[in-house]
Amino acid sequence: MIASYTELDRRINELEQNFRGHEEKIQAIFEIISQLIEPPPDPSLRQIGFKSEYE
């Protein structure tokens, strides 16, 4: 039983070493995904009228 715990501990340590330094990239991916999930603006709320070149 102890041998299986040491093997599990070794594997967890390997995973930690492999993923160390990737936190910022993973966070950036989640931020991009959250931006993509946001619904687009409602087109019916678009302003009606003409825009002048001076606006």
KOLGU-4560 file (N, C-alpha, C; in nm, 3 decimals, padded with zeros to 5 digits):
<recs>
<n_xx: 00.083 n_yy: -00.119 n_zz: 00.000 ca_xx: 00.000 ca_yy: 00.000 ca_zz: 00.000 c_xx: 00.088 c_yy: 00.126 c_zz: 00.000 mol: A seq: 1 type: MET>
<n_xx: 00.194 n_yy: 00.124 n_zz: 00.077 ca_xx: 00.284 ca_yy: 00.239 ca_zz: 00.085 c_xx: 00.353 c_yy: 00.262 c_zz: -00.050 mol: A seq: 2 type: ILE>
<n_xx: 00.382 n_yy: 00.154 n_zz: -00.120 ca_xx: 00.447 ca_yy: 00.168 ca_zz: -00.250 c_xx: 00.357 c_yy: 00.241 c_zz: -00.348 mol: A seq: 3 type: ALA>
<n_xx: 00.226 n_yy: 00.217 n_zz: -00.342 ca_xx: 00.134 ca_yy: 00.285 ca_zz: -00.433 c_xx: 00.126 c_yy: 00.434 c_zz: -00.400 mol: A seq: 4 type: SER>
<n_xx: 00.136 n_yy: 00.469 n_zz: -00.272 ca_xx: 00.135 ca_yy: 00.610 ca_zz: -00.233 c_xx: 00.261 c_yy: 00.681 c_zz: -00.280 mol: A seq: 5 type: TYR>
<n_xx: 00.373 n_yy: 00.616 n_zz: -00.269 ca_xx: 00.497 ca_yy: 00.679 ca_zz: -00.316 c_xx: 00.494 c_yy: 00.696 c_zz: -00.467 mol: A seq: 6 type: THR>
<n_xx: 00.438 n_yy: 00.599 n_zz: -00.538 ca_xx: 00.425 ca_yy: 00.612 ca_zz: -00.684 c_xx: 00.331 c_yy: 00.727 c_zz: -00.719 mol: A seq: 7 type: GLU>
<n_xx: 00.221 n_yy: 00.739 n_zz: -00.647 ca_xx: 00.128 ca_yy: 00.848 ca_zz: -00.669 c_xx: 00.194 c_yy: 00.982 c_zz: -00.640 mol: A seq: 8 type: LEU>
<n_xx: 00.269 n_yy: 00.989 n_zz: -00.533 ca_xx: 00.341 ca_yy: 01.112 ca_zz: -00.498 c_xx: 00.441 c_yy: 01.148 c_zz: -00.607 mol: A seq: 9 type: ASP>
<n_xx: 00.512 n_yy: 01.050 n_zz: -00.661 ca_xx: 00.609 ca_yy: 01.075 ca_zz: -00.767 c_xx: 00.539 c_yy: 01.129 c_zz: -00.892 mol: A seq: 10 type: ARG>
<n_xx: 00.425 n_yy: 01.070 n_zz: -00.927 ca_xx: 00.351 ca_yy: 01.115 ca_zz: -01.046 c_xx: 00.297 c_yy: 01.256 c_zz: -01.028 mol: A seq: 11 type: ARG>
<n_xx: 00.249 n_yy: 01.287 n_zz: -00.911 ca_xx: 00.198 ca_yy: 01.422 ca_zz: -00.885 c_xx: 00.312 c_yy: 01.523 c_zz: -00.896 mol: A seq: 12 type: ILE>
<n_xx: 00.426 n_yy: 01.490 n_zz: -00.843 ca_xx: 00.541 ca_yy: 01.579 ca_zz: -00.853 c_xx: 00.584 c_yy: 01.599 c_zz: -00.998 mol: A seq: 13 type: ASN>
<n_xx: 00.578 n_yy: 01.493 n_zz: -01.078 ca_xx: 00.611 ca_yy: 01.504 ca_zz: -01.221 c_xx: 00.513 c_yy: 01.599 c_zz: -01.290 mol: A seq: 14 type: GLU>
<n_xx: 00.385 n_yy: 01.584 n_zz: -01.259 ca_xx: 00.284 ca_yy: 01.672 ca_zz: -01.320 c_xx: 00.307 c_yy: 01.817 c_zz: -01.281 mol: A seq: 15 type: LEU>
<n_xx: 00.339 n_yy: 01.840 n_zz: -01.155 ca_xx: 00.366 ca_yy: 01.977 ca_zz: -01.110 c_xx: 00.485 c_yy: 02.036 c_zz: -01.184 mol: A seq: 16 type: GLU>
<n_xx: 00.588 n_yy: 01.957 n_zz: -01.206 ca_xx: 00.706 ca_yy: 02.006 ca_zz: -01.277 c_xx: 00.673 c_yy: 02.035 c_zz: -01.424 mol: A seq: 17 type: GLN>
<n_xx: 00.589 n_yy: 01.950 n_zz: -01.484 ca_xx: 00.553 ca_yy: 01.970 ca_zz: -01.626 c_xx: 00.467 c_yy: 02.094 c_zz: -01.647 mol: A seq: 18 type: ASN>
<n_xx: 00.379 n_yy: 02.124 n_zz: -01.553 ca_xx: 00.287 ca_yy: 02.235 ca_zz: -01.571 c_xx: 00.336 c_yy: 02.365 c_zz: -01.509 mol: A seq: 19 type: PHE>
<n_xx: 00.446 n_yy: 02.362 n_zz: -01.441 ca_xx: 00.501 ca_yy: 02.484 ca_zz: -01.382 c_xx: 00.541 c_yy: 02.580 c_zz: -01.495 mol: A seq: 20 type: ARG>
<n_xx: 00.498 n_yy: 02.704 n_zz: -01.485 ca_xx: 00.529 ca_yy: 02.803 ca_zz: -01.588 c_xx: 00.420 c_yy: 02.818 c_zz: -01.692 mol: A seq: 21 type: GLY>
<n_xx: 00.321 n_yy: 02.730 n_zz: -01.690 ca_xx: 00.213 ca_yy: 02.738 ca_zz: -01.788 c_xx: 00.089 c_yy: 02.809 c_zz: -01.734 mol: A seq: 22 type: HIS>
<n_xx: 00.095 n_yy: 02.854 n_zz: -01.608 ca_xx: -00.022 ca_yy: 02.914 ca_zz: -01.547 c_xx: -00.068 c_yy: 03.038 c_zz: -01.623 mol: A seq: 23 type: GLU>
<n_xx: 00.026 n_yy: 03.122 n_zz: -01.665 ca_xx: -00.010 ca_yy: 03.245 ca_zz: -01.735 c_xx: -00.075 c_yy: 03.214 c_zz: -01.869 mol: A seq: 24 type: GLU>
<n_xx: -00.024 n_yy: 03.113 n_zz: -01.939 ca_xx: -00.082 ca_yy: 03.076 ca_zz: -02.068 c_xx: -00.222 c_yy: 03.020 c_zz: -02.051 mol: A seq: 25 type: LYS>
<n_xx: -00.241 n_yy: 02.938 n_zz: -01.949 ca_xx: -00.373 ca_yy: 02.881 ca_zz: -01.922 c_xx: -00.471 c_yy: 02.991 c_zz: -01.885 mol: A seq: 26 type: ILE>
<n_xx: -00.428 n_yy: 03.086 n_zz: -01.804 ca_xx: -00.513 ca_yy: 03.199 ca_zz: -01.767 c_xx: -00.552 c_yy: 03.280 c_zz: -01.889 mol: A seq: 27 type: GLN>
<n_xx: -00.458 n_yy: 03.303 n_zz: -01.980 ca_xx: -00.487 ca_yy: 03.378 ca_zz: -02.103 c_xx: -00.589 c_yy: 03.304 c_zz: -02.188 mol: A seq: 28 type: ALA>
<n_xx: -00.578 n_yy: 03.173 n_zz: -02.194 ca_xx: -00.674 ca_yy: 03.092 ca_zz: -02.271 c_xx: -00.813 c_yy: 03.107 c_zz: -02.212 mol: A seq: 29 type: ILE>
<n_xx: -00.825 n_yy: 03.100 n_zz: -02.079 ca_xx: -00.955 ca_yy: 03.113 ca_zz: -02.015 c_xx: -01.014 c_yy: 03.253 c_zz: -02.037 mol: A seq: 30 type: PHE>
<n_xx: -00.930 n_yy: 03.356 n_zz: -02.037 ca_xx: -00.980 ca_yy: 03.491 ca_zz: -02.062 c_xx: -01.034 c_yy: 03.504 c_zz: -02.205 mol: A seq: 31 type: GLU>
<n_xx: -00.964 n_yy: 03.446 n_zz: -02.301 ca_xx: -01.009 ca_yy: 03.451 ca_zz: -02.440 c_xx: -01.139 c_yy: 03.374 c_zz: -02.456 mol: A seq: 32 type: ILE>
<n_xx: -01.148 n_yy: 03.259 n_zz: -02.393 ca_xx: -01.272 ca_yy: 03.180 ca_zz: -02.401 c_xx: -01.389 c_yy: 03.256 c_zz: -02.340 mol: A seq: 33 type: ILE>
<n_xx: -01.367 n_yy: 03.323 n_zz: -02.227 ca_xx: -01.476 ca_yy: 03.398 ca_zz: -02.164 c_xx: -01.520 c_yy: 03.513 c_zz: -02.253 mol: A seq: 34 type: SER>
<n_xx: -01.427 n_yy: 03.575 n_zz: -02.326 ca_xx: -01.465 ca_yy: 03.681 ca_zz: -02.418 c_xx: -01.546 c_yy: 03.626 c_zz: -02.534 mol: A seq: 35 type: GLN>
<n_xx: -01.513 n_yy: 03.506 n_zz: -02.580 ca_xx: -01.588 ca_yy: 03.444 ca_zz: -02.689 c_xx: -01.727 c_yy: 03.399 c_zz: -02.646 mol: A seq: 36 type: LEU>
<n_xx: -01.741 n_yy: 03.368 n_zz: -02.518 ca_xx: -01.871 ca_yy: 03.320 ca_zz: -02.467 c_xx: -01.970 c_yy: 03.435 c_zz: -02.453 mol: A seq: 37 type: ILE>
<n_xx: -01.921 n_yy: 03.556 n_zz: -02.431 ca_xx: -02.010 ca_yy: 03.671 ca_zz: -02.413 c_xx: -02.099 c_yy: 03.686 c_zz: -02.537 mol: A seq: 38 type: GLU>
<n_xx: -02.228 n_yy: 03.710 n_zz: -02.515 ca_xx: -02.317 ca_yy: 03.725 ca_zz: -02.631 c_xx: -02.285 c_yy: 03.853 c_zz: -02.707 mol: A seq: 39 type: PRO>
<n_xx: -02.306 n_yy: 03.851 n_zz: -02.839 ca_xx: -02.281 ca_yy: 03.972 ca_zz: -02.917 c_xx: -02.384 c_yy: 04.080 c_zz: -02.881 mol: A seq: 40 type: PRO>
<n_xx: -02.355 n_yy: 04.205 n_zz: -02.907 ca_xx: -02.451 ca_yy: 04.310 ca_zz: -02.876 c_xx: -02.578 c_yy: 04.291 c_zz: -02.958 mol: A seq: 41 type: PRO>
<n_xx: -02.689 n_yy: 04.331 n_zz: -02.899 ca_xx: -02.819 ca_yy: 04.316 ca_zz: -02.965 c_xx: -02.827 c_yy: 04.411 c_zz: -03.084 mol: A seq: 42 type: ASP>
<n_xx: -02.843 n_yy: 04.359 n_zz: -03.206 ca_xx: -02.845 ca_yy: 04.447 ca_zz: -03.323 c_xx: -02.967 c_yy: 04.539 c_zz: -03.326 mol: A seq: 43 type: PRO>
<n_xx: -03.073 n_yy: 04.505 n_zz: -03.254 ca_xx: -03.191 ca_yy: 04.591 ca_zz: -03.255 c_xx: -03.167 c_yy: 04.719 c_zz: -03.175 mol: A seq: 44 type: SER>
<n_xx: -03.062 n_yy: 04.725 n_zz: -03.095 ca_xx: -03.031 ca_yy: 04.843 ca_zz: -03.016 c_xx: -02.934 c_yy: 04.936 c_zz: -03.087 mol: A seq: 45 type: LEU>
<n_xx: -02.906 n_yy: 04.907 n_zz: -03.212 ca_xx: -02.815 ca_yy: 04.989 ca_zz: -03.291 c_xx: -02.875 c_yy: 05.126 c_zz: -03.313 mol: A seq: 46 type: ARG>
<n_xx: -02.791 n_yy: 05.229 n_zz: -03.313 ca_xx: -02.840 ca_yy: 05.364 ca_zz: -03.333 c_xx: -02.885 c_yy: 05.382 c_zz: -03.479 mol: A seq: 47 type: GLN>
<n_xx: -02.992 n_yy: 05.457 n_zz: -03.494 ca_xx: -03.047 ca_yy: 05.484 ca_zz: -03.625 c_xx: -03.013 c_yy: 05.628 c_zz: -03.663 mol: A seq: 48 type: ILE>
<n_xx: -02.981 n_yy: 05.650 n_zz: -03.788 ca_xx: -02.956 ca_yy: 05.787 ca_zz: -03.832 c_xx: -02.827 c_yy: 05.797 c_zz: -03.910 mol: A seq: 49 type: GLY>
<n_xx: -02.792 n_yy: 05.919 n_zz: -03.938 ca_xx: -02.672 ca_yy: 05.947 ca_zz: -04.016 c_xx: -02.561 c_yy: 05.992 c_zz: -03.922 mol: A seq: 50 type: PHE>
<n_xx: -02.442 n_yy: 05.960 n_zz: -03.959 ca_xx: -02.326 ca_yy: 06.007 ca_zz: -03.884 c_xx: -02.259 c_yy: 06.117 c_zz: -03.968 mol: A seq: 51 type: LYS>
<n_xx: -02.228 n_yy: 06.224 n_zz: -03.901 ca_xx: -02.158 ca_yy: 06.330 ca_zz: -03.973 c_xx: -02.009 c_yy: 06.303 c_zz: -03.965 mol: A seq: 52 type: SER>
<n_xx: -01.936 n_yy: 06.359 n_zz: -04.055 ca_xx: -01.792 ca_yy: 06.339 ca_zz: -04.054 c_xx: -01.724 c_yy: 06.414 c_zz: -03.940 mol: A seq: 53 type: GLU>
<n_xx: -01.798 n_yy: 06.499 n_zz: -03.869 ca_xx: -01.742 ca_yy: 06.580 ca_zz: -03.761 c_xx: -01.762 c_yy: 06.516 c_zz: -03.624 mol: A seq: 54 type: TYR>
<n_xx: -01.827 n_yy: 06.401 n_zz: -03.617 ca_xx: -01.851 ca_yy: 06.335 ca_zz: -03.488 c_xx: -01.729 c_yy: 06.265 c_zz: -03.441 mol: A seq: 55 type: GLU>
</recs>
